[in-house]
Amino acid sequence: MRAMRENDLHQHIFSRNTSLPERVTLGPGDDMGGVRIDGGQVLVTVDQLADGVHVDLRHTPLEKVGRKAITRNLSDVAAMAAVPVAAVVAVSLPRDFGEARANTLFDVMRDTASHYDCPLIGGDISMWDHPLLIAVTILARPPASGRCLGRQGARVGDVICVTGWLGGSLHALEGRVHHLDFEPRLRTAWALAEADPPPTAMIDLSDGLASDLARLCGASGVGAELWADRLPISPAARAASEHDGRAPWVHAVADGEDYELCFALPTAGAGPSLPGEIEGVPITAVGQVTAAGNGPRLTLRRPDGQVEALSESGWEHRGS
Amino acid sequence: MRAMRENDLHQHIFSRNTSLPERVTLGPGDDMGGVRIDGGQVLVTVDQLADGVHVDLRHTPLEKVGRKAITRNLSDVAAMAAVPVAAVVAVSLPRDFGEARANTLFDVMRDTASHYDCPLIGGDISMWDHPLLIAVTILARPPASGRCLGRQGARVGDVICVTGWLGGSLHALEGRVHHLDFEPRLRTAWALAEADPPPTAMIDLSDGLASDLARLCGASGVGAELWADRLPISPAARAASEHDGRAPWVHAVADGEDYELCFALPTAGAGPSLPGEIEGVPITAVGQVTAAGNGPRLTLRRPDGQVEALSESGWEHRGS
């Protein structure tokens, strides 16, 4: 039996939530929801971090767990080019977790949130006989430009760009593991929102380039071709490749938890004039937006020139 | 070894979160946090519902589970007299939950939220090999009066009032179980915020009158005396009393999950002029605010006239 897919469940919720009040500026289906309160727009996102799914407490220091609970959610905020304002956390602690460790965990979450000017202003703590689960909610406001960058809006011909390097996020290299140590791309996102022209659509890479780009394309009603030989392959992806024998570009396309940004840029702002880096973060053109035909939504031009279909769900987060 | 106490953990977080940015209007320690965005005030609260802790999926219909996930959080919104604006949910589903049941759960959460004009605008779904856990975050705005009602502010001499009836929330009576079927007291709270005089402090009753009143008194720096013979004892508390032999008033003081409001009213607005009901919900004076001396924070005047200390933590939510 095919397992439940998170995408299907999301689809179910979205499809029936069609009569939202006027104050809702962004309904379900993007990296953040949005609502107008007292004339101002408030954005909100919630994300979960579970022991055994997103981290493994047997191997991951508590400091990294607490940090990731916050930064992973800030990556969603960056995806909209929004500015974090405040956070609340809900934590279910195993009953035998211990008070000292609980305090360490909360200290790290609070300090990480403060570091990104996103103070922890409330929370809920509960105890149970199951693994640690943390749900972080972040409130944010639109960037200075007033323009949030959503998943909708990519147009045929736009160049697809990514920040940073892709792949191998779970692979330890020189004492660093990207999925625990990454920097949410807030500053880069704010700079992009101010750029002329700004991206037409943006998403953060949590489930992997193929899966997340498929979401952006689905929301925009377009397709995309990725260029395998242009992908910014991370050193960790190369190391992982040596380890498992899969080509480095497969890791870059398929691995999850990059927490980089993927965005579509009108060609006027791309090509020769594509910025090589923004706020110290490299920007790489990795493909192009295509028309959504009857064929596969995503294709990949392999290094040997062959073009093949990319499964949209091939690398969906499998929950462990 | 004494188990970790949720109160201690909360205390730890609050005590170290002293340097909050100016935009934070309500830090941790009340029923909701608050932050100023674009000039308007946004309130936020998060709450968890866990299978085996707050509900039991072996006996509780999914419709009731989804409803309670939302209404329990709306009770926190009512505690501040705030007006719900939007909600997001984070759900960890057991891998074998089944898609049809997942859809039912999400439908009920979405419909319940809509019913209270609090549309679901986003969420996160994850799957794992452990029980269902739902974290609901609600955004709200201050009431029309502009005055949110917090836990701080109760003054010596104020009358302590509660809405509705207390006790026996888990006890089934005539096919109804209060903790699944209760109505969050939003309308009553809004009317109270408009009253002249309004309450000086308010909290909702989730862990039980003794525990929650102790929190209100702690935040206000006062004590309180409860009058056992004035407590509005619910029929379910009487039934539970017949079942376990504890006095009905003990159930009213100690049982959790009433989801009623408890508030302090200046005596000018109490006594003979105490409103008997608001928006169809009975209001009962159950005690009085006292000075915080060296003795116990809470005392109880028993039906026989004897006054005894009430343990502040005696009925803390034990997590199952």
Interface residues (C-beta under 8 A of the other chain):
Chain A: A3 M4 E6 D8 L9 H10 H12 I13 R16 N17 S19 L20 P21 R23 V24 L26 G27 P28 D30 M32 G33 G34 V35 I37 D38 G39 G40 Q41 V42 V44 T45 V46 D47 Q48 A50 G52 V53 V85 A86 V88 V89 A90 S92 L93 R95 F97 G98 E99 A102 N103 F106 D107 R110 S114 D117 P119 L120 I121 G122 G123 D124 I125 S126 M127 W128 D129 H130 P131 L133 A135 T137 L139 R141 G319 S320
Chain B: A3 M4 E6 D8 L9 H10 H12 I13 R16 N17 S19 L20 P21 R23 V24 L26 G27 P28 D30 M32 G33 G34 V35 I37 D38 G39 G40 Q41 V42 V44 T45 V46 D47 Q48 A50 G52 V53 V85 A86 V88 V89 A90 S92 L93 R95 F97 G98 E99 A102 N103 F106 D107 R110 S114 D117 P119 L120 I121 G122 G123 D124 I125 S126 M127 W128 D129 H130 P131 L133 A135 T137 L139 R141 G319 S320
